[in-house]
Amino acid sequence: MPRTTGVSTVQSSSVRRSPEGHRHLRRRSRGRRRPRGVLRRRWGNRWMRGALGRHASRILSRRSLRLRFRSRGGQKREKLRRFSQLTCGPWFTARQTTPPQQGAKTARPNHFFRLNPNQNPLLPAPPSSPPATMSMAVAASLRSLARRRPRLRLPAAPLAVPGARAAFLSGAAEEAATDAAAPPPAPGRKVLESFREEFEIGGRTIAFETGKMARFANGSVVISMEDTHVLSTVAAAKSNEPVRDFLPLTVDYQEKQYAQGVIPTTYMRREGAPKERELLCGRIIDRPIRPLFPPGFYHEVQIMVNVLSSDGKQDPDVMAANASSAALMLSDIPWNGPIGVIRVGRIDGNFVLNPTVDELGLSDLNLVYACSRDKTLMIDVQAREITERDLQAGMKLAHSEAIKCIDPQIRLAKRAGKEKKEYKISLISDTSYEKIRTLSEAPIEEVFTDSSYGKFERGEALEKITQSVKAKLEEENDEDSLKFLSKAVDTVRKQVIRKRIIEEGLRVDGRQLDEVRPLFCEANTYPVLHGSALFSRGDTQVLCTVTLGAPGDAQRLDSIVGPPTKRFMLHYSFPPFSINEVAKRGGLNRREVGHGTLAEKALLAVLPPESDFPYTVRVNSEVMASDGSTSMASVCGGSMALMDAGIPVREHVAGVSVGLVSQVDPTTGDISNYRILTDILGLEDHLGDMDFKIAGTRKGITAIQLDIKPAGIPLDIVCESLEPARKARTQILDRMDQEISIARAMNDGSAPRLATLSFSSDSLRKLLFHRKKIEQETGARVSVSDGTVTIVAKTQPIMDKAIEKVEFLVGREIEVGRTYKGTVSSVKEYGAFVEFNGGQQGLLHISELSHEPVSKVSDIVTVGQSLSLMCIGQDVRGNIKLSLKATLPQPRKKKDLESKGPLPSQEVGWAAVENMPSVGADAEPSSSKHEDGTAEEAPAFSTPSVIIRSEADCDAQDAANGPKKRARVSKSSPRPYKAPSERQEVRTATAKKARGATKKTDKKVKIEESGSNSLETSGSEEVPEPTASNTLDLKQTPVNFQSGSMKLGDVVTAKVYQIRAFGLVLELSDGARGMHKFEANGQKEFEVGQELLVKCASFNAKGIPVFSLLD
């Protein structure tokens, strides 16, 4: 249809529609639902689409859009019209043609948009030009802009370009482009300013870093060494007033399993309460840091250390101590640091700095040393009897290397540290102290000079002095002095004792400076225990007990470094009654864990290796009374208890505590005078400067722990303290040797029994499911690991019962000649099948039931009966042959064979088989006693004592009773598998033998029949399979054969005498004959006269030896 063009102008500002038109639109809209957001308006056969319906609702006001059209399409068209009026003014119109009449041609109307800038107040007047007409493309551009921007804003002064249409479009397009190019602002990039200091010790680079993590903490540092990273943070309480009269310093060290890429194995899959290792690492951090806080600083401080990642090579404890020192330097907390901490090992006599975990396993020294620039702060040592001289060299090397950690911390604090904050210090005034000292000094001197006072008597006397001073201060109403009374009195005590020790050389209890208190030693205090000992030194008393367990009882460790288990444990317990106090018993105590670990390190050096002593050992140290040095008393008592339990320790270990009393020059702060005290009391430990615990043997030191109270002690004084400790240790060892010097026997007393059995991995599968049942039935402890079964029992009967059940369930390697216990599983005409040795089946032949003839198997054994049977061999098919009569006593012979003359065959024949010893090493040959008291040994193999002299005698006897004997034996014993061709040859040979038994001329045929018969009757005497007990050493040389001396297992050289269908007739060096039976389908090429190396495997029913080939 031709398209007509034209311009339609409507002067009204609105388009009116008749109700018929709306009905028409409503009917049209019901035909098909329009998609949301799309306007469809049909003009003849053309559809015009627009997307302004959804955006027009955002531009027009809600009030103007409250239209109630019956048609959804009509509502959207109204929105489009109003949007056009707002944007283009009244010049925009849409012409709607009337419906054409029927039969008339209808022209397709055109849709024109016309802009009249003269009537639009929003647009400036363009220059003289013909009016512009907006085409469909322009309208599409407007709709596109409306879709991109919810609200279309026209600029106040658009660009002046020729034509109103161009001006309008350029301004709108520019504004839309500007709005579209300005997306919402993106989040800014945060820059974390971090500071890093690196240094090197022992060839390994160590780095301190701060500012990147834990920025809100008072001080935070991440220390790294290779792939191990540790975070240490410090925080102090906000209050300026101290709440306690001591320093409430808390150190929390935590090793989470994510540091090594492992999920915790607990039920909640979370880390629980602190483990022993975490408490010990916290003590390593706390001990060198605490003395450096200023006196009177009693504000709460918390140090938290987290291991972020660990490569398993470096122990993070030393790194955590250095990181905590750096964090304190960065914080505003007053602290007189920094410190340096280092670990030193020794491998093959050479010291190693910061050794790895693998290197520590080879080292005989594990020294952790902490120091300031010129003084020692903390020492912790575990060694294998290192000498005092070597230890001094190691400490001096450690000091020179540890101070390398100090300068990087100072540089880091200058760059990123905070200014120290003014905290309130709790110090007593000089006036109050002088007043208290005047009132209490004289009475305190009287108490300390009287050596008759005991610990509690002395404590009660000092408490009375304190109460009297308190009463006088209350009368004077001196509140300041009452507030610091306890601290002031304690300071007076300290000065009185220190002055008396330094000036007079006398101690509180009247001893000399190097004198050890009286000792008391007692081993086997409680015999019912595995091991026990009681040790007393002065008023300090400790009871130590030892408990032995299976290897499976070892403690499992969840540490990120170190071994997974620990087989030696020492648990230290300090109950409140030991100091006559009332207290609540809680969980793990840091002090108890530290003291127990120190004693454990001291005793670990003398324990035997696990290969020689596979027991798990637990030592319990119960403090009965405490007056100083209970940890070293635990070492002495634990050493005696280990020997009492029968543990083969090399020698005794003893420990002693050494103290220090020093006098400081107030002008320089250096120590001007000092005294070293040996075996200090609890009061001397409290009022002194040092607690130096040293344990070891006569050969050297095994463990050391140094704790100090002042801000460091010179290393020379520490090294000087080693010699007095060695002398005191030797005196204590002499007293302990007098009580018990060597380990007792394990079978004495109530020491448990331990047995180790080895099995294959496949055999242990049954035991894994029945282990708990065996433990409940027997009371023994059974542990399985790596093909080894370890059984621990209290008594030997329990051990035997447990071993029997384990062997019956799992089974052992079968040995010929060994006795086994089994149960009859089924009874047949020819014998009984017995289940033994972990479910294996064996055949008990009717001929092996008794020494007397048995007509019926059920007369002797029944199903379910338990028997003790001996293994007598194994046939080629693997059937195990058992014998009951080999375990029974042999009946007395009615005929005296010795009265008869010697048989002719005894000159050159074989020895009687009944005189042959059993092959099995563990065989138990039974014996019977005659009435005259003589014992007769039962045969290991029940073979008739038939002696064959030569081949001719064999043929004659075989011709006489061979067929009967062959039929009886073949019926009762299982015969090996034979091919059909071999069975046909047997029938042929038997027929020939029956026809020519009486002919002397056919001697060769008789010999063949005899050999065939011999091979056939020996079906039950097959060559046993080679086992661990009867396997021949191929390097063994053949023995020279002599008549009557052939035994099982003998190796001889024989010649092939004849070649039969089923085997060989062999001739020995003295002319005697033997046989070798071919295996099924295993015949080889042999020649008459060929020499063979053979081994006597068994004897047939007639006593003829059966050999097996070795080459």
Secondary structure, DSSP 4 states (H G I P E B T S, - for coil): -PBP-------SSS----HHHHHHHHHHHHHSPPPTT-EEEEETTEEEEESHHHHHHHHS-TTTT----SSHHHHHHHHHHHHHHHHHGGG-----PPPPPTTS--PBPP--EE--GGG-TTSPPPPS-PPPEE-HHHHHHHHHHHHH-SS----SS----SSHHHHHHHHHHHHHHHHHT-PPPPPPPP----EEEEEEETTEEEEEEESSS-TTSSEEEEEEETTEEEEEEEEE-S-SS--SSS--EEEEEE--GGGGT----STTSS--SPPHHHHHHHHHHHHHHGGGSPTT----EEEEEEEEE--SSS-HHHHHHHHHHHHHHHSSS------EEEEEEEETTEEEES--HHHHHH-SEEEEEEE-SSSEEEEEEEEEEE-HHHHHHHHHHHHHHHGGGHHHHHHHHHHHPPPPP--------HHHHHHHHHHHHHHHHHHHH-TT--HHHHHHHHHHHHHHHHHHHHHHT-HHHHHTHHHHHHHHHHHHHHHHHHHH---TTS--TTPPPPEEEEE-SSTTSSEEEEEEETTEEEEEEEEEE-GGGSEE---SSS-SEESEEEEEE--GGGGT------S--HHHHHHHHHHHHHHHTTSPPTTT---EEEEEEEEEE-SS-HHHHHHHHHHHHHHHTT---SS--EEEEEEEEEEE-TTT--EEEEEEEES--HHHHHHSSEEEEEEE-SS-EEEEEEEESSS-B-HHHHHHTHHHHHHHHHHHHHHHHHH--SPPPTTSTTPPEEEEEE--TTTHHHHHHHHHHHHHHH--EEEEETTEEEEEESSHHHHHHHHHHHHHHH-----TT-EEEEEEEEE-SSEEEEEETTTEEEEEEGGGS-SS--S-GGGT--TT-EEEEEEEEE-TT-PEEEESGGGSPPPPPSS-GGGSPPPGGGTTSPPPGGGSPPS-TT----EEE-TTS-EEEPPSS--------SHHHHHHHHHHHHHHHHHHHHHHSPPPP--HHHHHHHHHHHHHHHHTSS-SS-HHHHHHHHHHHHHHHGGGSPPPPP-TTTPPPTTPPPPPP-TT---TT-EEEEEEEEE-SSEEEEE-TTS-EEEEEPPTT------TT-EEEEEEEEE-TTS-EEEEE--
